[in-house]
Amino acid sequence: MSRCYRLGLIGYPLGHSRSPALHQGFLAACGLQGEYRLYEVAPGDDLRPLLTDLRLHRLHGLNVTIPHKQRVLPLLDRLTPTAQAVAAVNTLWADEEGLLWGDNTDAPGFYHDLAACFGAWARRPRHALILGAGGAARAVAFALLRGGWQVTISARRAEQAQALARHLSSAAAPAVLPWEARGQTTAALIVNATPLGMAPHTETTPWPPDTPFPPLARVYDLVYNPPETRLLRQAREAGVPAANGWGMLVAQAALAFRRWTGCTPPEPSLQD
Ligand code: NAP
């Protein structure tokens, strides 16, 4: 009898999540039986019961999102090299011995989609400015550094940007730019890794209004709801090629799904 995959997502809050639709689509596309459930675990609540279910193979795979991507690390037995370098996980599973593993598929998911959106341009390493220094910025910075890019980080709390730069300095030391000076960058790629622009705060933007983008720049906004954020509108009006984070979401989900099931799903285009 074929396995019925029991998959899910741990985070809080999860009302907005598109992951169940994505993974149900993957299950159907791969001809597999299963379900993908949302497990809301508030910041102070205990993650261990769900991890025990994973260890005992009552669950076959879990994704992890805000606020648990770093909090769950001490509860795991093994990390993939990417998860170790990023120091945050979004994909969990247990091996045959019941050891709990953590991986980070945000990093390769971002890098994959950068190339999917910008083609040959993205394959030549350049200088990138990352706006924000939280969990997603860690993954993006790691992916770009590994790809040979020069990286600058700008966050409203300078100490957070400096801590991220220090953490990643074994790869190649990222620079730090004061948040107030972000509009003066000469970077070829500008990545938004803050929630600015995300619904319901759709009028906010991480890029200072009425500020030109650097010549020949590209913009990648990790936010995908709404599909055209205010940042993407600014880029479109300036004639700057730009992409939202939907493709990254799909790519990181597909990589997690392959890890759990061994099946590589065809990439759907579910965005409304
Ligand atoms: P996070 O860990 O909370 O980090 C958010 C970063 O943005 C922090 O540096 C934070 O600074 C900064 N920030 C928050 N509000 C700000 C504001 N009003 N002005 C300036 N900076 C602000 O969140 P995350 O996990 O990195 O996620 C960041 C964004 O990426 C979210 O919108 C998330 O949905 C999106 N994301 C997309 C994907 C995808 O697959 N497309 C994957 C992961 C994340 P403080 O610490 O000072 O608040």
Boltz pocket constraint, residues with backbone or C-beta under 6 A from the ligand:
constraints:
  - pocket:
      binder: B
      contacts: [[A, 66], [A, 106], [A, 131], [A, 132], [A, 133], [A, 134], [A, 135], [A, 136], [A, 137], [A, 155], [A, 156], [A, 157], [A, 160], [A, 192], [A, 193], [A, 194], [A, 195], [A, 196], [A, 198], [A, 221], [A, 222], [A, 223], [A, 224], [A, 245], [A, 246], [A, 248], [A, 249], [A, 250], [A, 252]]
      max_distance: 6.0
